[in-house]
Amino acid sequence: MKLSKGQRIALIIYAAAALVLLAAAPANAFGTAWSLLPPVMAIGLALITKEVYLSLFTGVLAGGVLAAGSLLKPVQMVEITFDMIVGKISDTGNIGILIFLVFLGTMVALINKAGGARAYGAWAREKIKERKHAQLMTFLLGVLIFVDDYFNCLTVGSVMRPVTDTHRISRAKLAYIIDATAAPVCIIAPISSWAAAVSGMVEGTNGLTLFIQAIPYNYYALLTLLMIVLISLRDIDYGMMKTHEDNARLNGDLYTVDARPYEGADEAPVSARGTIADLIVPVVALIACCVIGLMYTGGFFEGAGIIDSFANSSAPTGLMLGSFFALAFTFVYYMARRVLTYREFTESLAEGFKAMVPAILILVLAWSIGGITKSSLGAPQFVAGMLEGSARGLTIMLPAIIFVVALFLAFATGTSWGTFSILIPIVVDVFPVGSEILIIAISACLAGAVCGDHISPISDTTIMASTGAQCDHLTHVYTQLPYALTVAAVSFVSYILAGLIQNVVICLILAAALMTLTLLVIEKRTKRQAA
């Protein structure tokens, strides 16, 4: 992509500033503010160039410089950088996620080629008459698939793209709805990979019980879901999203920007014999197999209960196993239905892999920059130390402070789970077990981490959402940022009120009212500007 004159000037200034900062960094940056420089550099370069691959690699390289201790150690710098990338690719859990992505990409290719997506789109055109209904249906499907956020993003995207395309809903808006019903839904679902992860991080009490008690105080997740319903029903759009939605509605352009990595991906020849069942049956099989896969890895078939099996499950392994068996079932099903030939099935394997290459590349680089920031530079320890040193004595304001700290840490590192693991033990240590303020503070930690993960361009969930919607990744980041920050601002105020009132019902009602009022003000202002 050709850079404008302003972008070139900004890039020169950025490069000079980056070199100065890296040269001035101490020999040992572990656990200091310098540890946050790699993600900041990656995000800054992405904002300037609108190019995500080189930006992420630059962030990893900057981490290699800091870990090596000097710009004058190029061999060590490059060695650390590629050791991190190779390490992330070869990690057992990460391999499981990458295989799951390939299998899921193959499933999408098969469903499209068999004519299931086409038949579903034709049915949707007949049954779903309005744009708001298409958005609400996407929202509902996202809420129903609460087991895992990766699975949520890619499944909802593949199923709902034909519907939203029919009603001229931009890919940016689809990506936002997918992203906003992935992590925010999983973090308030007692039976999910996220609940299992959080429950295992709480010591001294029943982690799952504390997680359930924290759900009504998880304002970012709950208010995000409320926001989707309100903006869908009242057709509220603002910021860059409004530009994309207006262009899609009026001109039929679903992308708006020049970056269209997935344009034409669903336009391959399809079987004329495909029916809605050719979409529904494989998707149901995928859901069932992935749920069983998660329960299997958690020991369900060895005598563990349902909740315990989810709490002890391995999401990468469970999703990999589930997607494999779903793919095998789909092969048998389509062969029996004679909607695909054996050659078409094998061609879909390669097509599915190729469709997932952009997501895999971004995901590996995002893992690498997160890994070098956390393990090699100690960014979580730096942020956690700041919180622990200032938390005591700020009882009332602590939930709001924790929300902001968790948001910032998750945004910088691109991971909410890593944020949970660092901050939750500190929060539990600050307040006595069983107190209402502890529940509020735990919720603030979870909410802030999900918010930071939601808006971070290096978050794997954000990457999955843009992949599921087949939307340019940075376009998704830009367009959803005003929406996410609106909910974040309301959540921050709500945590201040929660610290003061400490009543779950009253605080939730106040938070919902504040969110509704904020959106109504935005709606009125947007319409006044358009008049």
Rosetta blueprint (number, residue, H / E / L):
1 M L
2 K L
3 L L
4 S L
5 K H
6 G H
7 Q H
8 R H
9 I H
10 A H
11 L H
12 I H
13 I H
14 Y H
15 A H
16 A H
17 A H
18 A H
19 L H
20 V H
21 L H
22 L H
23 A H
24 A H
25 A L
26 P L
27 A L
28 N L
29 A L
30 F L
31 G L
32 T L
33 A H
34 W H
35 S H
36 L H
37 L H
38 P H
39 P H
40 V H
41 M H
42 A H
43 I H
44 G H
45 L H
46 A H
47 L H
48 I H
49 T H
50 K L
51 E L
52 V H
53 Y H
54 L H
55 S H
56 L H
57 F H
58 T H
59 G H
60 V H
61 L H
62 A H
63 G H
64 G H
65 V H
66 L H
67 A H
68 A H
69 G L
70 S L
71 L L
72 L L
73 K L
74 P H
75 V H
76 Q H
77 M H
78 V H
79 E H
80 I H
81 T H
82 F H
83 D H
84 M H
85 I H
86 V H
87 G H
88 K H
89 I H
90 S H
91 D L
92 T H
93 G H
94 N H
95 I H
96 G H
97 I H
98 L H
99 I H
100 F H
101 L H
102 V H
103 F H
104 L H
105 G H
106 T H
107 M H
108 V H
109 A H
110 L H
111 I H
112 N H
113 K H
114 A L
115 G L
116 G H
117 A H
118 R H
119 A H
120 Y H
121 G H
122 A H
123 W H
124 A H
125 R H
126 E H
127 K H
128 I L
129 K L
130 E L
131 R H
132 K H
133 H H
134 A H
135 Q H
136 L H
137 M H
138 T H
139 F H
140 L H
141 L H
142 G H
143 V H
144 L H
145 I L
146 F L
147 V L
148 D L
149 D H
150 Y H
151 F H
152 N H
153 C H
154 L H
155 T H
156 V H
157 G H
158 S H
159 V H
160 M H
161 R H
162 P H
163 V H
164 T H
165 D H
166 T H
167 H L
168 R L
169 I L
170 S L
171 R H
172 A H
173 K H
174 L H
175 A H
176 Y H
177 I H
178 I H
179 D H
180 A H
181 T L
182 A L
183 A H
184 P H
185 V H
186 C H
187 I L
188 I L
189 A L
190 P L
191 I L
192 S L
193 S H
194 W H
195 A H
196 A H
197 A H
198 V H
199 S H
200 G L
201 M L
202 V L
203 E L
204 G L
205 T L
206 N L
207 G H
208 L H
209 T H
210 L H
211 F H
212 I H
213 Q H
214 A H
215 I H
216 P H
217 Y H
218 N L
219 Y H
220 Y H
221 A H
222 L H
223 L H
224 T H
225 L H
226 L H
227 M H
228 I H
229 V H
230 L H
231 I H
232 S H
233 L H
234 R H
235 D L
236 I L
237 D L
238 Y L
239 G L
240 M H
241 M H
242 K H
243 T H
244 H H
245 E H
246 D H
247 N H
248 A H
249 R H
250 L H
251 N H
252 G L
253 D L
254 L L
255 Y L
256 T L
257 V L
258 D L
259 A L
260 R L
261 P L
262 Y L
263 E L
264 G L
265 A L
266 D L
267 E L
268 A L
269 P L
270 V L
271 S L
272 A L
273 R L
274 G L
275 T L
276 I L
277 A H
278 D H
279 L H
280 I H
281 V H
282 P H
283 V H
284 V H
285 A H
286 L H
287 I H
288 A H
289 C H
290 C H
291 V H
292 I H
293 G H
294 L H
295 M H
296 Y H
297 T H
298 G L
299 G L
300 F H
301 F H
302 E H
303 G L
304 A L
305 G L
306 I H
307 I H
308 D H
309 S H
310 F H
311 A H
312 N L
313 S L
314 S L
315 A H
316 P H
317 T H
318 G H
319 L H
320 M H
321 L H
322 G H
323 S H
324 F H
325 F H
326 A H
327 L H
328 A H
329 F H
330 T H
331 F H
332 V H
333 Y H
334 Y H
335 M H
336 A H
337 R H
338 R L
339 V L
340 L L
341 T L
342 Y H
343 R H
344 E H
345 F H
346 T H
347 E H
348 S H
349 L H
350 A H
351 E H
352 G H
353 F H
354 K H
355 A H
356 M H
357 V H
358 P H
359 A H
360 I H
361 L H
362 I H
363 L H
364 V H
365 L H
366 A H
367 W H
368 S H
369 I H
370 G H
371 G H
372 I H
373 T H
374 K H
375 S H
376 S H
377 L L
378 G L
379 A H
380 P H
381 Q H
382 F H
383 V H
384 A H
385 G H
386 M H
387 L H
388 E H
389 G H
390 S H
391 A H
392 R L
393 G L
394 L L
395 T L
396 I L
397 M L
398 L H
399 P H
400 A H
401 I H
402 I H
403 F H
404 V H
405 V H
406 A H
407 L H
408 F H
409 L H
410 A H
411 F H
412 A H
413 T H
414 G L
415 T L
416 S H
417 W H
418 G H
419 T H
420 F H
421 S H
422 I H
423 L H
424 I H
425 P H
426 I H
427 V H
428 V H
429 D H
430 V H
431 F L
432 P L
433 V L
434 G L
435 S L
436 E H
437 I H
438 L H
439 I H
440 I H
441 A H
442 I H
443 S H
444 A H
445 C H
446 L H
447 A H
448 G H
449 A H
450 V H
451 C H
452 G H
453 D H
454 H H
455 I H
456 S L
457 P L
458 I L
459 S L
460 D H
461 T H
462 T H
463 I H
464 M H
465 A H
466 S H
467 T H
468 G H
469 A H
470 Q L
471 C L
472 D L
473 H H
474 L H
475 T H
476 H H
477 V H
478 Y H
479 T H
480 Q H
481 L H
482 P H
483 Y H
484 A H
485 L H
486 T H
487 V H
488 A H
489 A H
490 V H
491 S H
492 F H
493 V H
494 S H
495 Y H
496 I H
497 L H
498 A H
499 G H
500 L H
501 I H
502 Q L
503 N L
504 V H
505 V H
506 I H
507 C H
508 L H
509 I H
510 L H
511 A H
512 A H
513 A H
514 L H
515 M H
516 T H
517 L H
518 T H
519 L H
520 L H
521 V H
522 I H
523 E H
524 K H
525 R H
526 T H
527 K H
528 R H
529 Q H
530 A H
531 A L
